[in-house]
């Protein structure tokens, strides 16, 4: 139906505006993405701690404390403890 075509076109123009590839995968549930992002930040913070960049580690760990789940926050606190 014409309606269906309209929807497709709207979707395509939206994807182009957002700069997504036409056949982009469906986004993961936000929880999964946020979880992975926080895990990455923890790894990054750990690397900063090992390099002795306390300031860099701290700013990342602050984000983890804001975004992470309980176990991630505990991990961040542990790393912060190594800094002080």
C-alpha distances in whole Angstrom, upper triangle without the diagonal:
4,5,5,7,9,10,11,13,14,16,17,19,20,21,23,25,26,27,26,25,21,22,24,25,24,27,30,31,33,36,36,35,38,40,40,41,44,45,45,47,49,50,50,53,55,55,56,59,60,60,62,60,60,58,55,55,55,52,50,52,51,47,48,49,47,44,45,46,49,50,49,51,54,54,53,56,58,58,59,62,63,62,65
4,5,5,6,9,10,11,12,14,15,17,18,20,21,23,24,25,24,24,21,22,24,25,24,27,30,31,33,36,36,35,38,40,40,40,44,45,45,46,49,50,50,52,54,55,55,58,60,60,61,59,59,57,54,54,55,51,49,51,50,47,47,49,46,43,45,46,49,50,49,51,54,54,53,56,58,57,58,61,62,62,64
4,5,5,6,9,10,11,12,14,15,16,18,20,21,23,24,23,23,20,21,22,24,22,25,27,28,30,33,33,33,35,38,38,38,41,43,42,44,47,47,47,50,52,52,53,56,57,57,59,56,56,54,52,52,52,49,47,48,47,44,44,46,43,40,42,42,46,47,46,48,51,51,50,53,55,55,55,58,59,59,61
4,5,5,6,9,10,11,12,14,15,17,19,20,21,22,21,20,17,18,19,20,19,22,25,26,28,31,31,30,33,35,35,36,39,40,40,42,44,45,45,47,50,50,51,54,55,55,57,54,55,53,50,50,50,47,45,46,46,42,42,44,42,39,40,41,44,45,44,46,49,49,48,51,53,52,53,57,57,57,59
4,5,5,6,9,10,11,12,14,15,17,18,20,21,19,19,15,17,19,21,20,23,26,27,29,32,32,31,34,36,36,36,39,41,40,42,45,45,45,48,50,50,51,54,55,55,57,54,55,53,49,50,50,47,45,47,46,43,43,45,42,39,41,42,46,47,45,47,50,49,49,52,54,53,54,57,58,57,60
4,5,5,6,8,10,11,12,14,15,16,18,20,19,19,16,18,19,21,20,22,26,27,28,31,32,31,33,36,35,35,38,40,40,41,44,45,44,47,49,49,50,53,54,54,56,53,53,51,48,48,49,46,44,45,45,41,42,44,41,38,40,41,45,46,44,46,49,49,48,51,53,52,53,56,57,56,58
4,5,5,6,9,10,10,12,14,15,16,18,17,17,14,16,17,18,17,19,22,23,24,28,28,27,29,32,32,32,35,37,36,38,41,41,41,44,46,46,47,50,51,51,53,50,50,48,45,46,46,43,41,42,42,38,38,40,38,35,36,37,41,42,41,42,45,45,44,48,50,49,49,53,54,53,55
4,5,5,6,9,10,10,12,14,15,16,15,14,11,12,14,16,15,18,21,23,24,28,27,26,29,31,31,31,34,36,35,37,40,40,40,42,45,45,46,48,50,50,52,49,49,48,44,45,45,42,40,42,41,38,38,40,38,35,36,37,41,42,40,42,45,45,44,47,49,48,49,52,53,52,55
4,5,5,6,8,10,11,12,14,15,14,14,11,14,15,18,18,20,23,25,26,29,29,28,30,33,32,32,35,37,36,37,41,41,40,43,45,45,46,49,50,50,52,49,50,47,44,45,45,42,40,42,42,38,39,41,38,36,38,39,43,43,41,43,47,46,45,48,50,49,50,53,54,53,55
4,5,5,6,9,10,11,12,14,14,15,12,15,15,18,17,18,22,23,23,27,27,26,28,31,31,30,33,35,34,35,39,39,39,41,44,44,44,47,49,48,50,47,47,45,42,43,43,40,38,40,39,35,36,38,36,33,35,36,40,41,39,41,44,44,43,46,48,47,47,51,51,50,53
4,6,5,6,9,10,10,12,11,12,9,11,12,14,13,15,18,20,20,24,24,23,25,28,27,27,30,32,31,32,36,36,36,38,41,41,41,44,46,46,47,44,45,43,40,40,41,37,35,37,37,33,34,36,33,30,32,33,37,38,36,38,41,41,40,43,45,44,44,48,49,48,50
4,5,5,6,9,10,10,9,9,7,10,11,14,14,16,19,21,22,26,25,24,26,29,28,27,31,32,31,33,36,36,36,38,41,40,41,44,45,45,47,44,45,43,40,40,41,38,36,38,38,34,35,37,35,32,34,35,39,40,37,39,42,42,41,44,46,44,45,49,49,48,51
4,5,5,6,9,10,10,11,10,13,13,16,16,17,21,23,23,27,27,25,27,30,29,28,31,33,32,33,36,37,36,38,41,41,41,44,46,45,47,44,44,42,39,40,41,37,35,38,37,33,35,37,34,32,34,36,40,40,38,40,43,42,41,44,46,45,45,49,49,48,50
4,5,5,6,8,9,11,10,13,12,15,14,15,18,20,20,23,24,21,23,27,26,25,28,30,29,30,33,34,33,35,38,38,38,41,43,43,44,41,42,39,36,37,37,34,32,35,34,30,31,34,31,28,30,32,36,37,35,36,40,39,38,41,43,41,42,45,46,45,47
4,5,5,6,5,7,7,9,9,12,12,12,16,18,18,22,22,19,22,25,24,23,26,28,27,28,31,32,31,33,36,36,36,39,41,40,42,39,40,38,35,35,36,33,31,33,33,29,30,33,30,27,29,31,35,35,33,35,38,37,36,39,41,40,40,44,44,43,46
4,5,5,6,7,8,11,11,14,15,16,19,22,21,25,25,22,24,27,26,25,28,30,28,29,33,33,32,34,37,36,37,40,41,41,42,40,40,38,35,36,37,34,32,34,34,30,32,34,32,29,31,34,37,38,35,37,40,39,38,41,43,41,42,45,45,44,47
4,5,8,10,11,14,13,16,17,16,20,22,21,25,25,22,23,27,26,24,27,30,28,29,32,33,31,33,36,36,36,39,41,40,41,38,39,37,34,35,35,32,30,33,32,29,30,33,30,28,30,32,36,37,34,36,39,38,36,40,42,40,40,44,44,43,45
4,6,9,11,13,11,14,14,13,16,18,17,21,21,18,20,23,22,20,24,26,24,25,28,29,28,30,33,32,33,36,37,37,38,35,36,34,31,31,32,29,27,29,29,25,27,29,27,24,27,29,33,33,31,32,35,34,33,36,38,36,37,40,41,40,42
4,7,9,12,10,13,14,14,17,20,19,22,22,19,21,24,22,21,24,26,24,25,28,28,27,30,32,32,32,35,37,36,38,35,36,34,30,31,33,29,27,30,30,26,28,31,28,26,28,30,34,34,31,33,36,35,34,37,39,37,37,41,41,40,42
4,6,8,6,9,11,11,14,17,17,20,19,17,19,22,20,20,23,25,23,24,28,28,27,30,32,31,32,35,36,36,38,35,36,34,31,32,33,30,28,30,30,26,27,30,28,25,27,29,33,33,30,32,35,34,33,36,38,36,37,41,41,40,43
4,6,5,9,11,12,16,19,19,22,21,19,22,24,22,22,25,26,24,26,29,29,28,31,33,33,34,37,38,37,40,37,38,37,33,34,35,32,30,32,33,29,30,33,31,28,29,31,35,35,32,34,37,36,35,39,40,38,39,43,43,42,45
4,6,9,11,13,17,20,21,24,23,21,24,26,24,24,28,29,27,29,32,32,32,35,37,36,37,40,41,41,43,41,42,40,37,37,39,36,33,36,36,32,32,35,33,30,32,33,37,37,35,37,40,38,38,41,43,41,42,46,46,45,48
4,6,9,12,15,18,19,22,21,19,23,24,23,23,27,27,26,29,31,31,31,34,36,35,37,40,40,40,43,41,42,40,37,37,38,36,33,35,36,32,32,35,33,30,30,32,35,35,33,36,39,37,37,40,42,40,42,45,45,45,47
4,6,8,11,15,16,19,17,16,19,21,19,20,23,24,23,25,28,27,27,30,32,32,33,36,37,37,39,37,38,37,33,33,35,32,29,31,32,28,28,31,29,26,27,28,32,32,29,32,35,33,33,37,38,36,38,41,41,41,44
4,6,8,12,14,16,14,13,17,18,17,18,21,22,21,24,26,26,26,29,31,31,33,35,36,36,39,37,37,36,33,32,34,32,28,30,31,27,26,29,28,24,25,26,29,29,27,30,33,31,31,35,36,35,36,40,40,40,43
4,6,9,11,14,13,12,16,17,16,17,21,21,21,24,26,26,27,29,31,32,33,35,36,37,39,37,37,36,33,32,33,31,28,29,30,26,25,28,26,23,23,24,27,28,26,29,31,30,30,34,35,34,36,39,39,39,42
4,6,8,11,10,9,12,14,13,14,17,18,18,20,23,23,24,26,28,29,30,32,34,34,36,34,34,33,30,29,30,27,24,26,26,22,22,24,22,19,20,20,24,25,23,25,28,27,27,30,32,31,32,35,36,36,39
4,6,8,6,6,10,11,11,12,15,16,16,18,20,21,22,24,26,27,28,30,32,33,34,33,33,32,29,27,28,26,23,24,24,21,20,22,21,17,17,18,21,21,20,22,25,24,25,28,29,29,30,33,34,34,36
4,5,6,7,9,10,11,13,15,16,17,19,20,22,23,25,26,28,29,31,32,34,35,33,33,32,29,27,28,26,23,23,23,20,19,21,19,15,15,15,19,20,18,21,23,23,23,26,28,28,29,32,33,33,36
4,5,5,6,8,10,10,12,14,15,16,18,20,21,22,24,26,27,28,30,31,32,30,30,29,26,25,25,23,20,20,20,17,16,17,16,12,13,13,17,18,16,18,21,21,21,24,26,25,26,29,31,31,33
4,5,5,6,9,10,10,12,14,15,16,18,20,21,22,24,25,27,29,30,31,29,28,28,25,23,23,22,19,19,19,16,14,15,14,10,10,10,14,14,13,15,18,18,18,21,23,23,24,27,28,29,31
4,6,5,6,9,10,11,12,14,15,17,18,20,21,23,24,26,27,29,30,28,28,28,25,23,24,22,19,19,20,17,15,17,16,12,11,11,15,15,14,16,19,18,19,22,23,23,25,27,28,29,31
4,5,5,6,9,10,11,12,14,15,16,18,20,21,22,24,26,27,28,26,26,26,22,21,22,20,17,17,18,15,13,16,15,11,11,13,16,16,14,17,19,18,18,22,23,22,24,27,27,28,30
4,5,5,6,9,10,10,12,14,15,16,18,20,21,22,24,25,26,24,24,23,20,19,19,17,14,14,15,11,10,13,11,8,8,10,13,14,11,13,16,16,15,18,20,20,21,24,25,25,27
4,5,5,6,9,10,11,12,14,15,17,19,20,21,23,24,26,24,23,23,20,18,19,18,14,14,15,12,10,12,12,9,7,8,11,11,9,12,14,13,14,17,18,18,19,22,23,24,26
4,5,5,6,9,10,11,12,14,15,17,18,20,21,23,24,23,23,23,20,18,19,18,14,15,16,13,11,14,14,11,10,11,14,13,11,14,16,14,15,18,19,18,20,23,23,24,26
4,5,5,6,9,10,10,12,14,15,16,18,20,21,22,20,20,20,17,15,16,15,11,12,14,10,9,13,12,9,9,12,15,14,11,13,16,14,14,17,18,17,19,22,22,22,25
4,5,5,6,9,10,10,12,14,15,16,18,20,21,19,18,18,15,13,14,13,9,9,11,8,6,9,10,7,6,9,12,11,7,10,12,11,10,14,15,14,15,18,19,19,22
4,5,5,6,9,10,11,12,14,15,17,19,20,19,18,19,16,14,15,15,11,11,13,11,8,12,13,11,8,10,12,10,7,10,12,10,10,14,14,13,15,18,18,19,22
4,5,5,6,9,10,11,12,14,15,17,18,17,17,17,14,12,15,14,10,11,14,11,10,13,14,12,11,13,16,14,11,13,15,12,12,16,16,14,16,19,19,19,22
4,5,5,6,8,10,10,12,14,15,16,14,14,14,11,9,11,10,6,7,10,8,7,11,12,10,10,13,15,14,10,11,14,11,10,13,14,12,13,17,16,16,19
4,5,5,6,9,10,10,12,14,15,14,13,14,12,9,11,11,8,7,10,10,7,10,12,11,10,12,13,11,8,9,11,8,7,11,11,9,11,14,14,14,17
4,5,5,6,9,10,11,12,14,14,14,15,12,10,13,13,10,10,14,13,11,14,16,15,13,15,16,14,11,13,14,10,10,14,13,11,13,16,15,15,19
4,5,5,6,9,10,11,12,11,12,13,9,8,11,11,8,9,13,12,11,14,16,15,14,17,18,17,13,15,16,13,11,15,14,11,13,16,15,14,18
4,5,5,6,9,10,10,9,9,10,7,5,8,9,6,6,10,10,9,12,14,14,13,16,17,15,12,12,14,10,8,11,11,8,9,12,11,11,14
4,5,5,6,9,10,10,10,12,10,7,10,12,10,9,13,14,12,14,17,17,15,17,18,15,12,13,13,10,9,12,10,7,10,12,10,11,14
4,5,5,6,9,9,10,12,10,8,12,13,11,12,15,16,15,17,20,19,18,20,21,19,16,17,17,14,13,15,14,11,13,15,13,12,16
4,5,5,6,5,7,8,6,5,9,10,9,10,13,14,14,16,19,19,18,21,22,20,17,17,18,14,13,15,14,10,11,14,11,10,14
4,5,5,6,6,9,8,6,9,12,11,11,14,15,15,16,19,20,19,21,21,19,16,16,16,13,11,13,11,8,9,11,8,7,11
4,5,8,9,12,11,9,13,15,14,14,17,19,18,19,22,23,21,23,23,21,18,19,18,15,14,16,14,10,12,13,10,10,14
4,6,8,11,10,9,13,15,14,15,18,19,19,21,23,24,23,26,26,24,21,21,21,18,16,18,17,13,14,16,12,11,15
4,6,9,9,9,11,14,14,14,17,19,19,20,23,24,23,26,26,24,21,21,20,18,16,17,15,12,12,13,10,9,12
4,6,5,6,9,10,11,12,14,16,17,18,20,22,21,24,25,23,20,20,20,18,15,16,16,12,12,14,12,9,12
4,6,5,6,9,10,10,12,14,15,16,18,20,20,22,22,21,19,17,18,16,13,13,13,10,9,11,9,6,9
4,5,5,6,9,10,11,13,14,15,17,19,19,23,23,22,19,18,19,17,14,15,16,12,10,13,12,9,11
4,5,5,7,9,10,11,13,15,16,17,18,21,22,21,18,17,18,16,13,15,16,12,11,15,14,11,13
4,6,5,6,9,10,10,12,14,15,15,18,19,18,14,14,15,13,10,11,12,8,8,11,10,8,11
4,5,5,6,9,10,10,12,14,15,18,18,17,14,13,14,13,9,10,12,9,7,10,11,8,10
4,5,5,7,9,10,11,13,14,17,18,18,15,14,16,15,11,13,15,12,10,14,14,12,14
4,5,5,6,9,10,11,11,15,16,16,12,12,14,12,9,12,13,11,10,14,14,13,15
4,5,5,6,9,10,10,13,13,13,10,8,11,9,6,8,10,8,7,11,12,11,13
4,5,5,6,9,10,13,14,15,11,9,12,12,8,9,12,11,9,13,14,13,14
4,5,5,6,8,12,13,14,11,10,13,13,9,12,14,13,12,16,17,16,18
4,5,5,5,9,10,11,7,6,10,9,7,9,12,11,11,14,16,15,17
4,6,6,8,9,10,8,5,8,9,7,8,11,11,10,13,16,15,16
4,6,9,11,13,10,8,12,13,10,12,15,15,14,17,19,18,19
4,7,10,11,9,8,12,13,11,13,16,16,16,19,20,20,22
4,7,8,5,6,9,10,9,11,14,14,14,17,19,19,21
4,6,5,6,9,10,10,12,14,15,16,18,20,21,23
4,5,5,6,9,10,11,12,14,15,16,19,20,21
4,5,5,6,9,10,11,13,14,15,17,19,20
4,5,5,6,9,10,11,12,14,16,17,19
4,5,5,6,9,10,10,12,14,15,17
4,5,5,6,9,10,10,13,14,16
4,5,5,6,9,10,11,13,15
4,5,5,6,9,10,11,13
4,5,5,6,9,10,11
4,5,5,7,9,10
4,5,5,7,9
4,5,5,7
4,5,6
4,6
4
